[in-house]
Amino acid sequence: MRSTRPSFHVRRGRGAGRRTTPVFAAIALSSVLALTATACNGDDTNAGGQSSASASDTASSGDGKIKIPDDIRKKLKEHGIDIDKWKNGAWKNWNKDDWLREADDFINPIIKGLWNTDRMRRANDPDKSVDSNDLSGDQGVTDPTPAPVDAKAVAPTYHANAATSGKVFFDSPQGTMVCSATVVEDPAHPGKSNLIWTAGHCVHAGKKGGWYRNIAFVPSYNDSGRTAAELQNATREQVAPYGVWWADWAQTSQQWIEQGGETGGDGAPYDYAVIHVTPEKGGNGKSLQETVGSALPVNFNAPAVPKVPSITATGYPAAAPFDGQKMYRCTDKPGRLSLNASVPTMYRIGCTMTGGSSGGGWVETGSDGKPALVSNTSIGPVSSGWLAGPRLGDVAKGVYASVSKKFAGQ
C-alpha cells in the first residue's frame, strides 16, 4: 500500500538498509497522499555481498527437473550478467544504467533457499513521503472520506479461511520488501493456474526505476497464525507450508512503468500486476491452484461503486500497529476516489490496514453469489483510515490476458 504522511524520520534498521517511521497525523485528502510501497528492511545478505543462502543454479521446469531456462540465461547474457555471479550476489548491483526497466526485460532466476524464514520475517514496511503537489485535485468524482473500519484478524488456519491469499517477497535497492497477493484463475489452464495478482509497485519501481528482483510468493504465509516471537524458531515448512513459488514472469501496466512514482497517487489507477510462478523445489507437477486448492476469477467489468454493496480487502499489514506476520481483512461499502479527471476513478474503502497489505486482493461477491477479484490495495493515508485500489478495466484485462497467453502452450 502506498500511504500518506506529512513528515517522517528515518532510523537505521539492522544491516545496511533503512526503515522509515512516519510521524502520524490526521491529513485531509486534499493536502497529502502517499505511497506505502510495500515493506523494506535492511536485513539481507552478509556484508561481503554474498548471498547467505545456498545459491542454486536451478529454476523449475515444472516436471520435477530443475534448470535455468534458456531465455533467462540469454537475457542475462545480453545485459552482461553472469548467471553464477548473479546468484552469488551480483543481483545486489542496483546501478541505474544496469537496472532492467522495460516491459520485456523481466528476469528472475531462482536462488534456492534465499527466502529463508528469517529473511521473510524481517521484511517490513517503509512509508514514502508526499506533499500536496502530488495530487492534481479531485477533478473527477470523489466521495466523502470513509469512516475507518478496523481490520479484523483472519482466523487460522489461513488456508482454511483464505486459501488464495499470501505474501510476495522481493528485493529492491532499499532492501528486502514485502507485499500481499492473491491466486487467480488462468483461462489458458482451467483448474491449474500458476498466476497471482498483486500491485504494480510490488514488482516494478515505476518511472524512476525498473523491475525488482528475487520475487517470490508464499501462499498462506504463517498459516497457523504464529506470533512474531514464535516465528523466530519456526521451520521454513511451518512458515511456508505450501512452498515458495518464484516468479518466472511478471507484467504490469505500461502506465505504471511510465508514470508510477514513490510518492502520491502517480500511476495508482493502473497499479496492478500479474505474476506467473513456478515452485522453487520443482514440485510434483501440481500447479499453484492445485496446491492451494483454489483460485479466484477476475472481474474486469465490476459494477460501478453505487451498485457494489461491499468489498473485502485482505492482506498482511506490516507497518505499526501491525507486524506483517498475520493476515487481516476489512469489509466496507466502497466509495469513489478520483486523482485526476483523465484517469479511471478508483475504489476506496474504510480500513485500518497499513503498508505490507499492498497488492492484497479486493473481492466482491456478485449477483450470482460467487466471489471475484475486482481490485487490489494500492494507496492509503499514513493515518491508516482508508485504502484505495484501481478499478479493473481493459488495460488490466490486457495485462492478465498477455501473461496467460505467454504460458498457454506450457
Secondary structure, 3 states (H helix, E strand, C coil): CECCCCCEEEEECCCCCEEEEECCCCCCCCCCCEECCCCCECCCCCCCCCCCCCCCCCEECCCCCEECCHHHHHHHHHCCCCHHHHHCCHHHCCCHHHCCCCHHHCCCCCCCCCCCHHHHHCCCCCCECCCHHHCCCCCCCCCCCCCCCCCEECCCCHHHHCCCEEEEEEEECCEEEEEEEEEECCCCCCCCCCEEEECHHHCECCCCCCECEEEEEEECCCCCCCCHHHHCCCCHHHHCCCCCEEEEEEEECHHHHHHCCCCCCCCHHHCCEEEEEEECCCCCCCCHHHHHCCCECECCCCCCHHHCCCEEEEECCCCCCCCCCCCEEEEECCEEECCCCCCCCEEEEECCCCCCCCCCEEEEECCCCCEEEEEECCEECCCCCEEEECCCCHHHHHHHHHHHHHCCCC
